[in-house]
Amino acid sequence: MTRRSLLTLACSVLMLSACGFQLRGQQDYAFKRLYISGGSAAAGARLTRMVQGGSDTVVVKSPANADATLLISENRGISTLTLNSLGVVAEYQLNLSMNYTLTGKDGTILIPPSVIALNRAMTYSDQYSQAKAAESDILFADMENDAIDQLTRRLEIVKSLHPAPGQEAPAVAPRAPLPPPPL
């Protein structure tokens, strides 16, 4: 390696460390056995991989064996975003909301009912309807993966299975409708 290459590498490392970049690392959940109820099969599989791969918590098959139970439900929707000059749909907005709550084995609410809401814009043409149907499936899968990533980070805020008064995790809900994303 030349001296210039080493200098460039050193500068790159310094810039990354200065901006606060760090890998996710190991999660430390208050519960060591988690039962997941609801959600799609793909979401459950990804959440299981994320929890078990990034922590010492295991996902169990029975709520009787769990320290905590995560209840998930998903809602998907499509709405018209824009119309062209002839009144034909030019863009759709795809919406995904993931509702979840985390309860302890004794029924203690660890995370009250909360929502992760995501949306994506998709152009549309009748000429490519099959391709656009496949694209919407890919976009919904991407939103679901993003929601699961957010959910795994959200589970980390639970510090105790028996939180003291005032130390409970707050509920999270969208404050306003999400703006349409830029294309």
N, C-alpha and C positions, 0 to 999 in steps of 0.2 A: 504494500500500500504506500502511496505517496504521502508526503507531508500534507498536501492540500486535501486529500481524501480524509485523512485523520482529523484535520481541522474542521472539515464539513460535518463529519460524523459527530464530533464533540459539540459543535454548535447546535446540531439537530437535537441531541440528547438534552442539552441545556434548555433549549426552547420548549421541549415537551415537558420537562420537569417544572419549568417556570409557569406554565399555563395551568397547572394543577392536574394534569392527566395522570390517572393511575388505573390499574386493572381492577376489576370488580373484587377479586379475592374471595375469601371464604366468608360465607354468611354465618351469623351466630343467632339462631332462633331460640326463643325461650322454651319452645316445645321440642321434644325429641322424636315424637311419633305423631304424624299428621294423617288424617283421613280426609280425602277430597270427595265431595259429593256434588254432582251436577256438572254442567258444562259439556262441551263436545268431547269426543274421544281423543281427538288431536290435541285439544287444550289440556286435557288431563294427562296425556302422555308427555307433553312438553313440560308441564308444571312438575310432574314427577321427576323428570330428568334434571330440571333446573334445581329443585330442592335437594334431591339426593346427591347430585353431582357437585353442588356448591356449598354443602354444609354436612354436619353430622346427623341431621334429621333424616328419618326414613318415612316413606309413605306406606301406610298400612292399608289392608283390605277391609278391615272391620272397624266401625266406630267404637266398639267396646275396647279395642286395643290402643286407641289413640289418646294422646294428651290434649289434642285440639282437633276440631272439625272445621274444614273450610267449605262453605256452601257457595257454589258459583252458579250463576245463570247468565245466559247471553241473549241479546236481542240484536237482530240484524235488520237493516232497512235500506231502501233505495228511494231517493227523492230526486225530482227534476231540479237541476241546478241552473241551466240556461236553455233558451230556445233560440233557434235561428230566425231569420226574417220571415220564413214561411210558417212559423209556429211549430216546427218539428224539433224534437229534443236534440240538443247538440252536446249536452253534458249531463251526467248524473252525479249525484253525491251519494256515496256509500257510507252508511253509518253503522258502527258497532258499539254497543254498550255492554260492559261486563259488570254485573252486580255481584257483590260478594259480601260475606260476613264470616268472621272467625269466632268460634265459641270454644271455651274450655271444656274439659271432660265433665266438670260439675255444672255446666250450663252458664258459666260466667261469660259475658260478652267481652271478648278481647279486642275485636275490631267491629264497631257497629256497622249496620248496612251502609255500604259505600258503592260508588260507581266509578268506573274508568270508561270514559266516552272518547271514541276516536272517529275520524271521518277521512275520506279520500275523495278526490274528484276524478272522474273518468269521462273522457270524450266518448261520443257514441255516434255510430252510423249504421243505418239499416243494412247497408251493403256488407258490413263485416259483423253481423249479429252473432255468429258462432264464436268468432274470435273475441268479441267483446264480452260474451258470457264467460269464456275461459279467463279473460283478464279480470273480470269482477271476482271470480273464485280466487285468483291469485292475490288480489288486493284484500279480500276478506281474510285470507290466511295470513297475510302480512300484518293486518291490524290485530288479529288474534294473537300472533306471536309478540307483537309490541305490548299488548295488554298483559300477557303472561309475564313478560319481562318487568313491567311496572308493578305487577302484583307481587312478584318475588321480592322486590325491593320494599314494597309496602309491608310485607309480613315481618320484616326485620324491626319495625318500630315497636313490636310487642316485646317488652323487656321482662315481664313476669306473667305467670299464669294466674296470679291473684293480685292484680294491681290495686294499690291503695287509692282511696277516693281522691279524685283530681289528677291521678296519674294514668287514667285510661287513654287509649288511643282515640283520637278524634275521627269522626266519620269524614269521608271525602266525597264530595259531589260537585259536578260541574256547576259553576255559578251562573253561567249564561250559555245560550246556544253557541256552539263552536262556529267560528267563521269558516267560510269555504276556503280550502287550501289553495295556494297558487298552483297553476299548471306549469 
